[in-house]
Amino acid sequence: MLLSACRPGQGGRVTRTLAEGPLGQRLMEMGLIEGARVQVVRVAPLGDPVEIRLNDYHLSLRKAEAEGVEIEP
């Protein structure tokens, strides 16, 4: 399941980062690494951006960035 497909309140563990190159590196630097627990807090009315809770902080991602993260519920 992709992180971009989650609704508020849903989440899980990151299984892998599908994004490659600079975007993939940036996502990993922000903490979206294998095994990290994430939860979607809210999604903007048009679906962009997506606010997630990751570890002890909140992070806002563009929908395209969230599509580069695969999670398991």
N, C-alpha and C positions, 0 to 999 in steps of 0.2 A: 504494500500500500504506500502511496506517495504522501508525503506530509501535506501537500497542497490539497489533497482530497479529504482531509480531516475537518470535522466541524468543531466548534468551540466545546471544550470539555473532553474531547478525544485526544489520545496520544499513545505513546508506546516507546519502544527502544529503537534507536537508529541501527539499522542493519548494514547500510552502506550509503556512500555518497556517490550519486550517479554523475554529478557534474565533474567536468574535467578542466584542466588548465587553471587559469587564475581564479575562476569562480569556485572550483572545487577546493583549491588551496585556501581561499578566503573563508568558505564554510567550515573547513576543518579548524582554521585558526580561531573562529568564533565559538568552537566547542562542539560542533555537530560531527562527532566522531562515533565510530562503531561502539555500541553499548550505552551511549548517553540517553537518558530519559528525557523526553520532550512531551509537552502538552500544549495544545492550541488553546489560547486564552480568548481571542476574538479575531474575527475576520471583518474587514471593511465591507460596506454595502456592495461594492462592485467586485469584491474578491481580492482586492489588492490594496494595501499590504495585509499580511498575516502576522498576528502577534503570537509568539510562542513563549512558554516558560521553559527555560533550559538551565538546569542546576539551580542556582539561587538568583537568577536574573531573568529579565524579560528581553526578548529580541524581536524586532520587526523585520520580516523578510518580504521581498517582492514575491508574487505568486510564481514567477519563473524560477526564482531561487529555491522556493519550497518544492518545486517539481524535481529538483535535483537531489532530494533527500528521500530515501526509502526507509520506512519504519515497519515494525511488526507490533500489532496491538498488545 
